[in-house]
Amino acid sequence: QCLGYPLFARAGIPASRCAFAHVTVNGMDLGIYSHVETIREEMLAHHFADTSGNLYESGGDFEPGSVGGFQAKVNSSMPDCSDLNPVVTALSAPDDQLADQLGAVVNLDNFMRYWAMEVLLSHWDGYANNRNNFYFYHDPTSGQLHFMPWGVDALFTERARTTRPQAVY
């Protein structure tokens, strides 16, 4: 984790900070643990000018009827995830219009770098291969979604999954 999050950050992707902590309780040495910044308002404030947007955690997909699986976490003004429907609509655009329509609602530069980092780091349990362990923020300033890594505790390993996100597969 303390290797992965900084690599995502160096690629320009909003990512949690991570550090090591030597933990002792009442004099008992419990060892070394990783301390990972949670993705909440404080973390969002490091990366976005406006933190009043909706933050979602993995659990759904961007195909018709599947956005309700995402978990609204912060400023969930739309707990039914209906603010994600424009992504579903954009993904059904004709090929020659797809990039323009999707780019209006998803920060495609962020998404491509995020996806590439998942592949390069072999984050098999992220969005690209398992629809798991990721967040995205609906930035009210741009109106676009920004993807963020989470649960990067199994990097640098190969593991094939069959639950790839159908919306982009």
Buried (B, 14 or more C-beta within 10 A) or exposed (E): BEEBBBBBBEBEBBBBEBEEEEEEEEEEEEEEEEEBBEBEEEBBEEBBEEBBBBBBBBBBBBBEEBBEEBBBBBBBEBEEBEBBBBBBBBBEEEEEEEEEBBBBBBBBEBBEBBBEBBEEBBBBBBBBBBBBBBBBBBBBEBEBBBBBBBBBEBBEEEEEEEEBBEBBE
